[in-house]
Amino acid sequence: MALALNRENYVLHKIHSLTGIVPVGYYMVQHLVLNTFSLASPAAFDSVIGFFESMPPYILLTMEVLMIWTPLLFHAVYGIFITGRAKPNFIGTKYGWTENRLYYFQRVSGILVFFFLIYHVISTTVYKYWTHDSSVVKYAAWHAKFENYGHVLLFVYLIGVAAASYHLSYGLWNFCIRWGITISEKAQVQVQKISLVCFLGLTGIGWAALAGFLIHGDPSTYATPVMRSQPAVSSVARPQATGFN
């Protein structure tokens, strides 16, 4: 770490690149996919939340700390360090190559995601554990959040999802170069195409999940079904018909 304070450390840079794919990237993909349950119905989305909330709290918290928060925090902090030391040569120079553009916007998207996640995590996970109230992450809360304030927060989440999708997708391209998976220029170009497909796909999945929190309307206005009273059954036994009529 002492070396990393003066220059990028080889081992830490490798770990940073790896954590961006596994587990952080994997968690992001499954998180977006599970959020698309909002398209089905409020009950379907809340059932996903209920599944995780049904787990023993100490197990869920341990999994989140070890498998999500710790690698995400390392990736974010060391990523800011790398970005702070970088000397972009895409804008205002003669080196406006595609690779420089991808690298530049991958760093810009990382900064956007950094601040977006600070708000997202504090307003959801941290608030849930602080208040012991899981309703903050259920469908009704998301619907109200995106409907209020002139849909400002919806716009913030649209940008945040797109930035996170770009950062992960082209982080995959950077990862393959960093780990020596794509050596030739042809292989790197192929991964660029895959990254574009991933970016469009993940953004589409994330935006569809956001739309799901609006298309069903306000769940608090749903009418509660009224149970009709059943006719009382007489306790007097009816005479059984015998013989012929």
N, C-alpha and C positions, 0 to 999 in steps of 0.2 A: 504493500500500500504506500510505503514511503516513496518508492519509485514512481508510483502512479500519480503522486502529487506534483511531480516535475514533468513527467511524460507518460504517455499511455503505456500501461503495463500489458505485456503480451498475454499472460494468463488471464488477467481480469478482463481484457478485451475479448478473449475467446469465450469466457463465461458469460459476459454481457451479451454476446451474439447468440449463444446457445439458449439463455433464459428467455430471450425474445421470442423464440420459437416454442420451446418446451421449458416450463409449463405455461408461461404467460400467453403465448399465441394460441395454444390449445384451449386454454380456459376462455379466451375471448371468443373463439369460434363456437364452442358449446354454449356459452352465455348468450350469444346472439340467437343461436338456433332455438334454445329453450324459450327465449323471449317471444318467439313467433307464435307461441301458444295463445298470445293475446289476440291473434286473428280468429281463433276458434270461438272463444267466448271468455267473459270475465271469470267464470267458474273454472274453465280449463287452465287459464294462467294461474289463478290462485291455487289450483291443485299442485302445480309445480312448486310454488312457494311452500305449500303445506307439506310436501314431501321432505324438503330440506329442514323445515322447522320441526318435523316429527323426529328428527335425529337427536340423540342426546346432546345437549349444548356443548359439553366439553369436547366431544368428538368433532362436531361441526366446527367449533372455534379452532381446534388444533389443526384440522385439515386446512382451514382458511389461512392460518398463520404460516404454516410450513409450505403449503403448496401454491399459495396465491400471493399473500401480502409480502413475505420475505423476498422471494425472487422478483416480484414486481417492484418493490422498493429499491432493491439493488440495481435492477435494470434502469429504473427511472433516474436515480441519483448519478450512476456512472454514465448514463447517456447524456445527462446535462453537462457533466464534466467533459465528455468528448466533444459535445457541441460547442462548449465555451472555448475550447482550444482549437477548433477547426478554423481553417482559412478558406472559405468558399471562393471558388474561382469561376462560377457559372455566370454571375451577373456582372456586367461591365468589363468583361475580359474577352479575349479571343478564344477562350477554351469553353465555348458553349456546347459541349458535346452532350449526347444523351446521357451518358453515365454520370457526368457532373450534375446534370439537371436532376436525375433520379436521386443522387446522393444528397443534393441540396434540399429538395423538398421532403426527403425522408427525415432530415434533421428538423426542418420547420414543422412538419407534422408531429414529430416527437415532442416538441415544446408545447404545441396546442393540446396534445393528448395529456401531457403532464398536468397542466392546469385544469383541464376538463375532468380528469380522474380525481383530483383533489376535491373538487366540488361534489362529484358523483358519489365517491366513497363516504365522505363526511355526511352527506344528506340522506344516505341510505343505510349502509352497513353500520357505520359508527353510531348514527342516531338510533338504529334498531337496538343495538347492544346497550346503549346508554339509557334508553327509556324502557327497555324490555317490551317493546311494542312492535310486532312484525307487520302491523297494518301499513306502515310507511312504505313497504315494498310490494304491497298488493295492488291489484288492478285499479281499485277506486282511487288510491292515492296518486297513481301515475296519470289517470284520466284527469283528475283535478289539477295536477301540476302542469300538464300540457294545455289545458283549456284556459287557465288563468293567465293574467298579465299579457293579454293579447298574443298568446302563443309564443312568447319570447323564449321560454325554456324549451319549447319544441324545436325552435330554430337552433338553439345552442346544442341540443342533442343531435340534430341532423348533421351539424358541422362536426361535432365530436365523434360521431360514428364514422363519418367519411374519413376524418383524419386518422382515426385508429385503424381503419381498414387499409388505408394507404400505407401507414407506417408498418403494419404487419406484412402486407403483401410484398412491398419492395424491400422490407427487411429480410424476407425470404431470399430475394435476389442477392442482397448483400451478404447474407449468411452463407450461401453456397460459394461465393467468392472467398470469403474469410476462411472457410474451412476446407478450401481446396477441392470442392466438389465439382465446380465448373472451371476447368482450366482453359479451354479454348474459347475464342471469341464466339464461335457458333453456339456453344453450349450456354454461354452467358446470354446471348440473344434469345435463345429458346426459353430460358428462365424468365427473361423480361416479359415475354408473351404470357407465360403462366402467371406471372405476378399481376399483369393487367387483368386477366380473367378473374383471379382471386379478389382483386380490388373491387371490380364491378359486382362480383357475386356477393361478397361480404357486405358491401354498402347496400345492395338491394335487400339482403336479408335483414340488416339492421333497420333500414327505413321501413320495411314492411312491418316489422315488430312495433315500431313507433306508431305507424298508422293503425295498428290493431287496438291501441289504447284510445282511439277516437271513434272508430266506426261503429261501436256498439252503444254509444251514448253513455250517459251518466248511470252507473249501476245503482246509485241510491234512489233513482226514480222508478226502478222496476217495481211493478205491483206485486205485493205479496199474495199468493194464492189463498183464498178463503176456503176453509174446510166447511163443507155443508154438513149440517147435523143429520145423522141417520135416524129414520123413524124408529121409535121405541118398539121393541119386540115384546109382545105380551107374554107374561110368565104363565098364563093359563093355557094349559095344553088343549089343543083343538081336538074334538072327538073325531076318531078315525071312522071313515065310511066303511060299512060292512054290508054284505049282501048285495042285492041288485037294486037299481033305482026303480 
